[in-house]
């Protein structure tokens, strides 16, 4: 059995991908010394809580 997570925005239990909504692809970035550096080869689909649309994480490609 896989672990579940709780959305910090609404308290909804996220038990499977049915509880998530897939959004647009996002690029991983580094913020160091006041600058932003994108990692062009590290992108992934953003996943939101289906109940409140809060971003919960992303899947790397």
C-alpha positions as CSV (number, residue, x, y, z in Angstrom):
1,X,0.0,0.0,0.0
2,X,1.4,3.4,-1.0
3,X,1.6,6.3,1.4
4,X,-1.0,9.0,1.2
5,X,-0.6,12.8,1.6
6,X,-2.8,15.5,2.9
7,X,-3.2,18.8,1.0
8,X,-2.0,21.6,3.2
9,X,-4.4,24.0,1.6
10,X,-7.7,22.2,2.2
11,X,-6.9,19.1,4.2
12,X,-8.1,16.7,1.4
13,X,-6.5,13.3,1.5
14,X,-4.5,12.6,-1.7
15,X,-4.6,8.8,-2.1
16,X,-4.2,8.4,-5.9
17,X,-3.8,10.3,-9.1
18,X,-7.6,10.5,-9.2
19,X,-7.2,13.1,-6.4
20,X,-4.9,15.2,-8.5
21,X,-5.3,17.5,-11.5
22,X,-2.5,17.8,-14.0
23,X,-1.4,21.3,-15.0
24,X,1.2,22.7,-17.4
25,X,4.8,21.6,-17.5
26,X,7.1,23.6,-15.2
27,X,10.9,24.2,-15.3
28,X,13.0,23.5,-12.3
29,X,14.9,26.6,-11.2
30,X,17.7,27.5,-8.8
31,X,17.6,30.8,-6.8
32,X,20.9,31.7,-5.5
33,X,22.3,35.2,-4.7
34,X,19.2,36.9,-6.0
35,X,19.4,35.3,-9.4
36,X,17.2,32.7,-11.1
37,X,18.8,30.0,-13.2
38,X,16.5,27.6,-15.0
39,X,17.6,24.0,-15.6
40,X,16.5,23.4,-19.2
41,X,16.7,19.7,-19.0
42,X,14.7,19.3,-15.9
43,X,11.0,19.9,-16.5
44,X,7.9,18.1,-15.3
45,X,4.1,18.2,-15.2
46,X,2.7,20.2,-12.3
47,X,0.1,18.4,-10.2
48,X,-2.6,20.3,-8.2
49,X,-5.0,19.2,-5.5
50,X,-8.3,18.5,-7.4
51,X,-10.3,20.0,-4.5
52,X,-8.6,23.4,-4.1
53,X,-6.1,23.6,-7.0
54,X,-3.1,24.1,-4.7
55,X,0.2,23.0,-6.3
56,X,1.5,19.8,-4.6
57,X,4.4,18.7,-6.7
58,X,5.7,17.9,-10.2
59,X,6.8,14.8,-12.1
60,X,10.2,15.0,-13.8
61,X,10.5,14.1,-17.4
